[in-house]
């Protein structure tokens, strides 16, 4: 079945490629690429930008593996798979959009937006409807007109699918941790929870475990009953996912900077990055790169060996990204 499905995909991708390849050169180039941009923008709107030239550059940066300024069939197949999935999602989203668009205006607005928020909140932990509504509009209302069209709503729909799947995984993990089946994590279960969470905080030494446990409970135990219920665990899960993303990105950056593959970053390896960081921040302040680097290393070099290991670098990376967006 997998082979047959793949065979069908190849046939469909080949047919679309031939349709776009009007000069039969076996490459998509020049005006053919402009057609691709139009095709993509019908499915994503302004998500990649409103300037077709900018959108085309973004597409080529990601797909044109050999940097020859055109797309062959293999490169196009990557885009075709993504577009096929996107159009399928739009079709699914349209049914829900039509249900919410009671006045058939082609937009969700006013009371319809409130209904949309109520529907979306089944997959979210939000403090209140107003807060979530403002956050939702800031994220998906590309043209800032205070209402949602089908493409904008499709982003919410895609997010909902991902969130509902995440919720399923969270419930499974919660049930695994809730050994006594009380629907709360408490006592020894909290210790197991802390061990799990600490996998995303590899820079924290074992002696900090007790302190970390206290801060974890304080942060996520919203009703202060000394235990964690499922809604609180969902918030914790999201925090862990964000943290794991930071760690993964920090590891990639560390490997890139560690040019001698020693497993440590010396001052010379950090110097170029520090200069880029300084340039990014000079809009607001004047920075002496050398001095700043000395201070930075002194602050995070916890064992005083004059170099930075991965756990120490994760602390720096997290601070830079959360504070300044640097190293994103």
SERO-4910 file (N, C-alpha, C, O; in steps of 0.05 Angstrom, whole numbers):
BEGIN
 pado doro    nc1    nc2    nc3   cac1   cac2   cac3    cc1    cc2    cc3    oc1    oc2    oc3
  Unk    A     17    -24      0      0      0      0     17     25      0     11     45    -14
  Unk    A     39     25     16     57     48     16     69     53    -11     70     76    -20
  Unk    A     76     32    -26     88     35    -52     67     47    -71     73     65    -87
  Unk    A     42     36    -70     22     46    -88     16     76    -83     13     92   -101
  Unk    A     15     83    -57     10    111    -50     33    129    -60     28    151    -71
  Unk    A     57    120    -56     80    135    -66     79    137    -96     86    158   -107
  Unk    A     71    116   -110     69    116   -139     49    137   -148     54    151   -168
  Unk    A     26    138   -134      5    158   -141     16    186   -137     12    203   -154
  Unk    A     30    190   -115     41    216   -109     60    225   -132     59    247   -141
  Unk    A     78    206   -140     97    212   -161     83    220   -187     91    238   -201
  Unk    A     62    205   -194     46    211   -218     34    239   -217     35    254   -236
  Unk    A     22    246   -194      9    272   -191     30    294   -192     26    315   -204
  Unk    A     53    290   -178     74    310   -178     85    314   -206     91    336   -214
  Unk    A     88    292   -220     99    293   -248     80    308   -266     89    324   -283
  Unk    A     54    304   -262     34    317   -279     35    347   -274     33    363   -292
  Unk    A     37    355   -248     38    384   -241     63    396   -251     63    419   -261
  Unk    A     85    382   -249    111    392   -259    110    397   -289    119    418   -299
  Unk    A     98    378   -304     96    382   -333     77    405   -340     82    419   -360
  Unk    A     57    409   -324     39    432   -328     53    458   -325     49    477   -340
  Unk    A     71    460   -305     85    484   -299    109    488   -318    116    511   -324
  Unk    A    120    466   -328    144    468   -345    136    473   -374    137    455   -391
  Unk    A    127    498   -379    115    505   -405    135    503   -429    127    498   -451
  Unk    A    161    506   -423    181    505   -445    193    477   -447    212    472   -463
  Unk    A    183    458   -432    192    430   -433    222    427   -429    234    410   -443
  Unk    A    234    443   -412    263    441   -408    271    422   -386    294    417   -381
  Unk    A    250    411   -372    254    393   -349    265    408   -325    275    397   -306
  Unk    A    262    435   -326    268    452   -303    246    473   -301    234    481   -321
  Unk    A    242    483   -277    224    505   -272    242    530   -268    258    530   -249
  Unk    A    239    550   -285    256    573   -283    242    598   -294    221    596   -307
  Unk    A    253    621   -288    243    647   -298    213    650   -293    204    649   -270
  Unk    A    197    653   -314    169    658   -312    154    634   -299    133    638   -286
  Unk    A    165    610   -303    153    587   -291    154    588   -260    136    579   -246
  Unk    A    176    600   -250    179    603   -221    159    624   -211    149    621   -189
  Unk    A    153    644   -227    133    664   -220    105    651   -217     90    658   -199
  Unk    A     99    631   -234     74    617   -233     73    601   -207     52    599   -194
  Unk    A     96    589   -199     97    574   -174     91    592   -151     77    584   -132
  Unk    A    102    616   -151     98    635   -129     68    641   -127     58    641   -104
  Unk    A     55    646   -149     26    651   -148     11    628   -137     -7    631   -121
  Unk    A     19    604   -145      6    579   -135     10    576   -105     -9    569    -91
  Unk    A     34    581    -96     39    579    -67     24    600    -51     12    594    -30
  Unk    A     23    625    -62     10    646    -47    -20    643    -46    -33    653    -28
  Unk    A    -32    628    -65    -61    622    -63    -66    604    -39    -89    604    -28
  Unk    A    -46    589    -30    -50    571     -8    -41    582     19    -50    573     40
  Unk    A    -23    601     19    -12    611     44    -17    641     48    -10    652     69
  Unk    A    -28    654     28    -33    683     31     -7    698     34     12    694     20
  Unk    A     -7    716     53     16    733     59     35    721     79     52    735     90
  Unk    A     31    696     85     47    683    106     77    685    101     93    687    120
  Unk    A     84    683     76    113    685     68    121    713     60    144    718     52
  Unk    A    102    732     61    106    759     52     87    767     30     74    749     18
  Unk    A     84    792     25     65    802      5     79    808    -22     65    812    -42
  Unk    A    106    809    -22    121    815    -46    128    788    -60    143    773    -49
  Unk    A    118    783    -84    123    758    -98    153    752   -101    161    729   -100
  Unk    A    169    773   -105    198    769   -108    210    758    -82    228    741    -83
  Unk    A    201    769    -60    211    759    -34    202    731    -29    218    714    -20
  Unk    A    177    725    -36    167    697    -33    183    678    -50    190    656    -42
  Unk    A    188    686    -75    204    669    -93    231    663    -82    241    641    -84
  Unk    A    244    683    -71    271    680    -59    270    660    -36    288    644    -33
  Unk    A    249    663    -20    246    644      3    243    616     -6    254    597      5
  Unk    A    226    612    -27    222    586    -38    248    574    -49    254    551    -44
  Unk    A    262    590    -64    287    580    -76    309    575    -56    324    556    -58
  Unk    A    310    592    -35    330    587    -14    327    560     -1    346    547      7
  Unk    A    302    552      1    296    526     15    297    502     -3    305    481      5
  Unk    A    289    506    -29    286    483    -47    308    479    -66    314    456    -74
  Unk    A    321    501    -75    342    499    -96    368    489    -84    386    505    -77
  Unk    A    370    463    -80    392    451    -66    419    456    -79    439    461    -65
  Unk    A    420    455   -105    446    459   -119    451    488   -127    471    494   -140
  Unk    A    433    506   -119    436    535   -124    441    542   -153    458    558   -160
  Unk    A    426    529   -171    429    535   -200    407    554   -210    405    560   -233
  Unk    A    390    564   -191    370    584   -198    345    572   -211    328    587   -222
  Unk    A    342    546   -210    318    533   -222    312    508   -205    328    499   -189
  Unk    A    288    497   -210    280    473   -196    278    449   -214    265    451   -235
  Unk    A    291    427   -207    286    402   -222    263    387   -209    251    397   -190
  Unk    A    256    364   -219    233    350   -210    236    342   -180    216    344   -165
  Unk    A    259    332   -172    263    324   -144    259    347   -125    247    344   -104
  Unk    A    270    370   -132    267    394   -115    238    402   -114    228    410    -93
  Unk    A    224    401   -137    196    409   -138    179    390   -122    159    398   -111
  Unk    A    186    364   -121    170    344   -107    167    351    -78    146    345    -66
  Unk    A    188    363    -66    186    371    -38    164    392    -34    148    390    -16
  Unk    A    163    412    -52    143    432    -51    115    420    -57     96    427    -43
  Unk    A    114    402    -76     88    391    -84     76    375    -60     52    377    -55
  Unk    A     92    361    -45     82    346    -22     71    365     -1     49    360     10
  Unk    A     84    387      4     75    407     23     50    420     14     31    425     30
  Unk    A     49    427    -12     25    441    -22      1    422    -23    -22    431    -17
  Unk    A      5    397    -29    -17    377    -28    -29    376      0    -53    375      3
  Unk    A    -12    374     20    -21    373     47    -35    399     55    -56    398     69
  Unk    A    -25    422     46    -37    447     52    -65    450     40    -83    458     54
  Unk    A    -68    443     15    -94    445      2   -114    425     15   -138    432     17
  Unk    A   -105    402     23   -122    383     37   -132    394     63   -155    391     71
  Unk    A   -114    408     77   -121    420    103   -141    443     98   -160    446    114
  Unk    A   -137    459     77   -155    481     71   -183    470     66   -203    482     75
  Unk    A   -185    447     52   -212    435     47   -225    427     73   -249    432     76
  Unk    A   -210    416     91   -221    408    117   -229    432    134   -249    433    147
  Unk    A   -211    453    132   -217    477    147   -242    492    137   -256    504    152
  Unk    A   -246    490    111   -269    504     99   -296    495    110   -314    512    114
  Unk    A   -298    469    116   -323    460    127   -329    473    154   -351    481    159
  Unk    A   -308    475    171   -312    489    197   -315    518    194   -331    531    208
  Unk    A   -301    530    175   -303    559    169   -332    566    161   -343    585    171
  Unk    A   -343    550    143   -371    555    133   -391    552    156   -411    567    157
  Unk    A   -385    534    174   -403    531    198   -402    555    216   -423    564    226
  Unk    A   -378    567    219   -375    590    237   -384    616    223   -393    635    236
  Unk    A   -381    617    197   -388    642    181   -418    643    176   -427    638    154
  Unk    A   -433    649    197   -462    647    196   -475    667    177   -496    662    166
  Unk    A   -462    691    173   -474    710    155   -463    707    127   -470    723    109
  Unk    A   -447    687    122   -436    680     95   -422    704     82   -425    708     58
  Unk    A   -407    719     98   -393    743     88   -366    736     77   -353    752     63
  Unk    A   -357    711     82   -330    703     75   -309    711     95   -285    708     91
  Unk    A   -318    721    118   -300    729    140   -313    720    167   -337    718    169
  Unk    A   -295    716    186   -305    712    214   -300    738    228   -277    747    230
  Unk    A   -321    749    239   -318    775    252   -339    777    275   -358    762    276
  Unk    A   -334    796    293   -353    801    315   -360    775    330   -342    761    340
  Unk    A   -386    769    332   -395    746    347   -384    720    335   -380    700    349
  Unk    A   -380    719    309   -369    695    296   -340    690    306   -333    667    310
  Unk    A   -325    711    311   -298    708    322   -299    696    350   -283    679    357
  Unk    A   -319    705    366   -322    694    393   -328    664    392   -317    649    408
  Unk    A   -345    656    373   -351    627    370   -326    612    362   -321    589    370
  Unk    A   -310    624    344   -285    612    336   -266    608    360   -253    587    362
  Unk    A   -265    628    377   -248    626    401   -258    604    419   -242    588    429
  Unk    A   -284    603    423   -295    582    440   -288    554    430   -281    536    445
  Unk    A   -289    551    403   -283    526    391   -253    519    394   -246    497    401
  Unk    A   -236    539    390   -207    535    392   -198    529    420   -178    514    424
  Unk    A   -211    540    440   -202    537    467   -204    509    478   -193    502    499
  Unk    A   -218    491    463   -220    463    472   -192    450    471   -188    429    484
  Unk    A   -174    462    456   -147    450    454   -126    467    468   -102    461    466
  Unk    A   -134    489    482   -115    507    494   -121    511    523   -144    508    532
  Unk    A   -100    517    538   -103    526    566    -98    556    565    -76    565    563
  Unk    A   -120    571    568   -117    600    567   -130    613    591   -150    602    601
  Unk    A   -119    635    601   -130    647    626   -158    658    622   -175    656    640
  Unk    A   -164    668    598   -191    678    592   -195    681    562   -175    682    547
  Unk    A   -219    684    554   -226    685    525   -214    710    512   -203    709    490
  Unk    A   -215    733    526   -205    758    515   -175    757    509   -166    765    488
  Unk    A   -160    746    529   -131    743    525   -125    725    501   -108    732    485
  Unk    A   -138    702    500   -133    684    478   -141    696    451   -127    693    431
  Unk    A   -163    710    450   -173    722    425   -152    742    415   -146    742    391
  Unk    A   -142    759    432   -122    779    424    -97    765    414    -85    774    394
  Unk    A    -88    744    428    -64    730    420    -69    716    393    -51    716    377
  Unk    A    -92    704    390    -98    690    365    -98    710    341    -85    704    320
  Unk    A   -111    733    344   -112    752    322    -84    763    316    -77    767    292
  Unk    A    -68    768    336    -41    779    331    -24    759    315     -5    766    301
  Unk    A    -30    733    319    -14    712    306    -23    706    277     -6    703    260
  Unk    A    -50    706    272    -59    696    246    -73    717    229    -77    713    205
  Unk    A    -80    740    241    -93    761    225    -72    777    210    -64    799    219
  Unk    A    -63    766    187    -40    777    173    -43    806    165    -25    822    168
  Unk    A    -68    813    155    -72    840    145    -82    859    167    -88    882    162
  Unk    A    -85    849    191    -93    865    215   -119    880    211   -122    904    218
  Unk    A   -138    867    199   -164    879    195   -185    871    216   -208    879    215
  Unk    A   -176    856    236   -194    849    258   -213    827    252   -231    821    267
  Unk    A   -210    813    229   -227    791    222   -211    770    208   -188    775    200
  Unk    A   -222    746    204   -207    724    192   -220    715    166   -244    710    165
  Unk    A   -203    712    145   -213    699    121   -206    669    122   -195    660    142
  Unk    A   -212    654    101   -208    625    102   -179    618    106   -173    600    122
  Unk    A   -161    631     92   -132    624     95   -122    630    123   -106    614    134
  Unk    A   -130    652    134   -122    658    161   -133    638    181   -119    629    199
  Unk    A   -159    631    177   -171    611    194   -158    583    191   -156    568    210
  Unk    A   -148    577    167   -134    552    162   -110    549    180   -104    527    189
  Unk    A    -96    571    186    -73    569    204    -83    561    232    -69    545    245
  Unk    A   -105    571    241   -116    563    267   -124    534    266   -119    519    285
  Unk    A   -136    526    244   -145    498    241   -121    479    242   -122    458    256
  Unk    A   -100    486    228    -76    469    229    -64    468    257    -56    447    266
  Unk    A    -64    490    270    -54    491    297    -71    474    316    -61    461    334
  Unk    A    -98    475    311   -116    459    327   -110    430    324   -109    415    344
  Unk    A   -106    421    299   -100    392    295    -75    384    310    -74    363    322
  Unk    A    -54    401    308    -29    396    323    -33    396    353    -22    379    367
  Unk    A    -49    415    362    -54    418    391    -70    394    402    -64    384    424
  Unk    A    -90    385    387   -106    362    396    -89    337    397    -92    320    415
  Unk    A    -70    334    378    -52    311    378    -33    314    402    -27    294    416
  Unk    A    -24    339    407     -7    343    430    -22    337    456    -11    325    475
  Unk    A    -48    345    457    -64    339    481    -66    309    486    -66    301    509
  Unk    A    -69    294    464    -71    265    467    -45    254    479    -45    237    497
  Unk    A    -22    264    470      4    255    480      8    263    509     19    248    525
  Unk    A     -1    288    516      1    297    543    -15    280    562     -5    272    583
  Unk    A    -40    273    554    -57    257    571    -44    229    575    -46    218    597
  Unk    A    -32    219    554    -18    193    556      5    194    576      9    176    592
  Unk    A     21    216    574     44    219    592     34    224    621     46    213    640
  Unk    A     13    239    624      2    244    651     -7    218    664     -1    213    687
  Unk    A    -21    202    648    -31    176    659     -7    158    666     -9    143    686
  Unk    A     14    159    651     38    144    657     51    152    683     59    136    699
  Unk    A     52    179    688     64    189    713     46    186    737     55    183    760
  Unk    A     19    186    732      0    184    754     -3    155    763    -23    142    756
  Unk    A     17    145    777     18    116    783     -5    107    800    -14     84    797
  Unk    A    -15    124    818    -37    115    836    -65    122    825    -85    117    838
  Unk    A    -66    134    801    -91    139    787   -110    157    803   -134    152    804
  Unk    A    -99    178    816   -115    197    831   -123    221    814   -138    238    823
  Unk    A   -112    222    789   -115    246    772   -100    270    781   -105    293    773
  Unk    A    -80    265    798    -62    285    807    -34    273    808    -31    249    813
  Unk    A    -14    290    804     14    282    808     22    293    835     21    318    839
  Unk    A     30    276    853     37    284    880     57    265    893     61    243    883
  Unk    A     70    274    914     89    257    928    111    246    911    124    262    896
  Unk    A    115    220    911    136    208    895    132    213    865    152    213    850
  Unk    A    107    216    856    102    221    828    115    248    819    124    250    797
  Unk    A    115    267    837    128    293    831    158    289    827    170    302    810
  Unk    A    170    271    843    198    266    840    204    254    812    224    261    799
  Unk    A    187    236    803    190    224    777    186    245    755    200    246    735
  Unk    A    166    263    760    161    285    742    186    303    739    193    311    717
  Unk    A    198    310    762    222    327    761    244    314    746    258    327    730
  Unk    A    248    288    750    269    274    735    264    276    705    283    280    689
  Unk    A    239    274    697    231    276    668    237    304    658    248    308    636
  Unk    A    228    324    673    231    352    664    261    359    662    269    374    644
  Unk    A    277    349    681    305    356    681    320    346    657    343    356    651
  Unk    A    309    328    641    321    320    616    324    343    597    341    343    579
  Unk    A    306    363    600    307    387    583    324    410    596    327    431    584
  Unk    A    335    404    619    351    424    634    378    412    641    385    411    664
  Unk    A    392    403    620    416    388    624    439    404    637    458    393    647
  Unk    A    436    431    638    457    447    649    454    449    680    472    460    693
  Unk    A    433    439    691    429    441    720    442    417    734    436    394    728
  Unk    A    460    422    753    474    400    767    454    386    786    433    397    793
  Unk    A    461    362    794    443    346    811    437    359    838    416    356    849
  Unk    A    457    374    848    453    386    874    431    408    874    421    417    895
  Unk    A    423    417    850    402    437    847    374    425    845    355    439    843
  Unk    A    373    398    846    348    384    841    325    393    860    303    398    852
  Unk    A    331    395    886    311    402    906    301    430    901    276    435    902
  Unk    A    319    449    896    311    476    890    295    477    865    275    492    863
  Unk    A    303    462    844    288    461    819    260    451    823    241    461    812
  Unk    A    257    430    840    231    418    845    213    439    858    189    441    850
  Unk    A    223    454    877    207    475    890    198    496    870    175    504    870
  Unk    A    216    506    853    209    526    834    190    516    813    172    531    803
  Unk    A    192    490    806    174    478    786    145    478    797    127    486    783
  Unk    A    142    468    822    116    467    834    104    496    837     80    500    831
  Unk    A    121    514    845    111    542    849    101    554    823     82    569    823
  Unk    A    114    547    801    107    559    775     82    547    763     66    561    752
  Unk    A     79    520    766     57    507    751     33    498    769     12    491    759
  Unk    A     37    498    795     15    491    814     -2    516    818      1    530    838
  Unk    A    -20    521    799    -34    546    798    -53    550    822    -56    572    832
  Unk    A    -64    528    832    -83    531    855    -69    526    882    -82    526    903
  Unk    A    -42    522    881    -26    520    905    -35    498    924    -35    501    948
  Unk    A    -42    475    912    -50    452    929    -28    432    933    -32    411    945
  Unk    A     -4    438    922     19    421    926     20    397    907     36    379    911
  Unk    A      2    396    887      2    375    868     -5    386    841    -13    409    838
  Unk    A     -1    369    820     -4    378    792    -28    362    780    -27    338    779
  Unk    A    -48    377    771    -70    364    756    -65    365    726    -44    376    718
  Unk    A    -83    355    710    -78    353    681    -76    381    668    -57    385    653
  Unk    A    -94    400    673    -90    426    661    -63    439    668    -50    452    651
  Unk    A    -54    436    693    -28    447    701     -6    432    687     14    444    679
  Unk    A     -9    406    683     11    390    670     13    397    640     35    396    629
  Unk    A     -9    405    628     -8    413    600      9    438    597     25    440    579
  Unk    A      6    457    616     23    481    615     52    474    619     70    485    606
  Unk    A     57    455    637     85    447    642     96    433    617    119    438    610
  Unk    A     80    417    604     88    403    580     97    423    558    118    419    545
  Unk    A     80    444    555     87    464    535    114    477    541    130    483    523
  Unk    A    118    483    567    143    495    575    167    476    569    188    485    560
  Unk    A    163    450    574    184    431    568    190    429    539    213    428    531
  Unk    A    169    430    522    173    429    493    189    454    484    207    451    467
  Unk    A    182    477    495    197    502    488    226    499    496    244    507    482
  Unk    A    230    488    520    257    484    530    273    465    513    297    469    508
  Unk    A    260    443    505    274    423    489    282    435    462    302    428    450
  Unk    A    265    453    452    272    467    426    296    484    430    314    485    413
  Unk    A    297    499    453    321    515    459    346    498    461    367    505    449
  Unk    A    344    476    474    367    458    478    377    447    451    401    447    445
  Unk    A    357    439    434    365    428    407    379    450    390    398    444    377
  Unk    A    368    474    391    380    496    376    408    503    387    426    509    372
  Unk    A    410    503    413    436    509    426    457    488    418    480    495    413
  Unk    A    449    463    418    467    441    410    477    445    382    501    441    376
  Unk    A    459    453    364    467    458    336    486    481    334    506    479    319
  Unk    A    481    502    349    498    526    348    525    519    360    546    528    350
  Unk    A    525    504    382    550    497    396    568    481    377    592    486    375
  Unk    A    556    461    362    571    445    344    582    462    321    605    457    312
  Unk    A    567    483    313    577    500    292    600    517    301    619    522    286
  Unk    A    599    527    326    620    544    336    645    529    345    667    539    344
  Unk    A    641    504    352    664    487    362    679    476    338    678    453    331
  Unk    A    694    494    325    707    487    300    729    466    303    734    451    285
  Unk    A    742    465    326    763    445    330    752    419    342    767    400    348
  Unk    A    725    418    346    712    394    356    724    384    382    727    360    386
  Unk    A    730    403    400    742    395    425    721    389    446    727    378    467
  Unk    A    696    396    440    675    394    460    673    417    479    658    417    498
  Unk    A    689    438    473    689    463    488    690    486    469    700    484    447
  Unk    A    681    509    479    684    534    464    704    552    478    700    559    501
  Unk    A    726    558    464    746    576    475    738    605    466    721    608    449
  Unk    A    752    624    477    745    652    471    747    658    441    730    672    431
  Unk    A    767    647    428    769    652    399    746    642    383    738    655    364
  Unk    A    734    619    391    712    608    377    686    625    381    669    625    364
  Unk    A    685    638    404    661    654    410    664    683    399    644    697    398
  Unk    A    688    690    392    693    718    386    676    728    362    664    750    364
  Unk    A    675    713    340    660    722    317    630    725    323    617    744    315
  Unk    A    620    705    337    592    707    345    586    730    363    566    744    361
  Unk    A    605    735    382    601    758    400    601    784    384    587    803    391
  Unk    A    617    786    363    617    810    346    591    814    333    580    836    332
  Unk    A    579    792    322    553    794    309    532    802    330    514    818    324
  Unk    A    534    791    354    515    798    375    518    827    382    497    841    385
  Unk    A    542    837    384    546    865    390    535    883    368    522    904    374
  Unk    A    539    876    343    529    892    321    498    893    322    487    914    317
  Unk    A    486    871    329    456    870    330    446    889    352    424    900    350
  Unk    A    461    892    374    452    908    396    462    936    397    453    952    413
  Unk    A    480    943    378    491    970    378    470    991    371    475   1015    374
  Unk    A    447    982    361    425   1001    355    418   1015    381    411   1039    381
  Unk    A    419   1001    403    411   1012    429    435   1020    446    432   1039    463
  Unk    A    457   1007    443    479   1013    462    506   1008    448    508    992    429
  Unk    A    527   1021    457    553   1017    446    568    996    462    568    997    487
  Unk    A    579    976    449    590    953    463    619    949    455    627    949    432
  Unk    A    636    945    475    664    937    471    664    906    470    660    893    491
  Unk    A    667    895    446    664    866    443    683    850    460    675    831    473
  Unk    A    708    858    461    728    843    477    720    842    506    720    821    518
  Unk    A    714    866    517    706    867    546    681    852    551    678    837    571
  Unk    A    661    855    533    636    841    536    639    811    536    626    797    551
  Unk    A    657    802    519    662    773    517    676    763    543    669    741    552
  Unk    A    694    778    553    707    770    578    687    768    601    687    749    617
  Unk    A    669    788    603    649    788    623    630    764    620    622    750    639
  Unk    A    622    760    594    603    738    588    615    711    596    601    695    609
  Unk    A    640    707    589    653    681    596    656    678    626    653    656    636
  Unk    A    663    699    639    666    698    668    640    691    682    639    676    702
  Unk    A    618    701    671    591    696    683    582    668    680    568    657    697
  Unk    A    588    655    657    577    629    651    597    606    654    589    583    654
  Unk    A    623    613    656    643    592    660    643    583    689    660    591    705
  Unk    A    624    567    696    619    561    724    642    545    738    646    548    762
  Unk    A    656    529    722    678    514    734    705    528    731    726    517    740
  Unk    A    706    552    720    730    568    719    753    557    703    776    562    709
  Unk    A    747    542    682    769    530    666    776    546    641    792    538    625
  Unk    A    764    570    639    770    587    616    758    580    590    765    591    569
  Unk    A    740    561    590    726    553    566    697    545    573    691    541    597
  Unk    A    681    542    553    652    538    558    644    510    547    649    504    524
  Unk    A    632    494    565    622    468    556    593    471    547    581    493    549
  Unk    A    581    450    538    553    452    527    533    461    548    517    479    542
  Unk    A    532    449    572    513    459    592    516    489    597    496    503    600
  Unk    A    541    499    599    545    527    604    535    544    580    524    565    584
  Unk    A    540    533    556    531    548    532    501    549    530    490    569    520
  Unk    A    487    528    539    458    528    537    447    551    554    427    564    547
  Unk    A    459    555    578    450    578    595    453    604    580    435    621    581
  Unk    A    476    608    567    480    632    551    461    635    528    449    656    524
  Unk    A    458    613    513    441    613    490    412    620    497    399    636    485
  Unk    A    402    607    518    375    612    528    371    642    535    351    654    527
  Unk    A    390    653    549    388    681    557    388    699    533    373    718    532
  Unk    A    406    694    513    408    711    490    382    710    473    373    731    464
  Unk    A    372    686    469    348    684    452    324    696    466    309    711    453
  Unk    A    320    690    492    296    701    506    298    731    510    277    744    510
  Unk    A    322    742    513    324    770    518    326    787    493    313    808    491
  Unk    A    342    777    474    348    794    450    342    781    423    344    794    403
  Unk    A    334    756    424    329    743    398    354    735    384    352    725    361
  Unk    A    378    740    396    403    733    383    407    703    384    398    689    402
  Unk    A    420    693    362    425    665    359    401    649    352    401    625    355
  Unk    A    379    662    344    355    647    336    361    632    311    343    618    301
***
